Amino acid sequence: MAADRLDEVLDAAYDCLTRYGVRRTTMDDIASTMGVSRSAVYQYVRSKDDAFRQLAARLHTRALRRAREAASTEAASYATRIQGVLTAKLDLVRRLTGDSPHTAELLDEKARLFGDICATFTADLRRLLTALFTEAGTPATIEPAEAADVCLALVTGLESTPDGERLLGPATDALLTGLLGAAAASH
């Protein structure tokens, strides 16, 4: 029951974030959005900053869960698994940049409140990709960690492209043909 109520607080914080941004949102705004008193909100979060930090953690954790599921689907080809990891990142960014100009704040690795959450998310994705490239094998001229960095750079570029979702498949296929070789990409 408490977890459900925390989810309601975080959903209300997200709603306020879309309208006002982190700085302009108040605990009263969150409480009003929920239809409860401010003291009721304080039962689940310590402060506005805590609410936004927990919100950022929830969103990044869900995206990381999707990435891990994609990476661990052993029946799929390495290319499909790697593309699944990249899709999880692209989907998170597209959602947060699409809902409101303010929601993109939750992606800022330099943000005081949740920059560490963003940086950890990216590092976790890099580890997943590095493990996949290690398992699949890469050409002698590129290390698995470098291949992971190239893939993350690709998806970062697609995040700001209007057709990023449509281009992810062909871009990943082309990139992975070079990084994995045609045979490894399909197995």
Secondary structure as UniProt FT lines:
FT   HELIX           2..24
FT   HELIX           27..34
FT   HELIX           38..41
FT   TURN            42..44
FT   HELIX           48..71
FT   TURN            74..75
FT   HELIX           78..99
FT   TURN            101..102
FT   HELIX           103..107
FT   TURN            109..110
FT   TURN            112..114
FT   HELIX           115..136
FT   TURN            140..141
FT   HELIX           144..159
FT   TURN            162..163
FT   HELIX           164..180
FT   HELIX           182..186
//
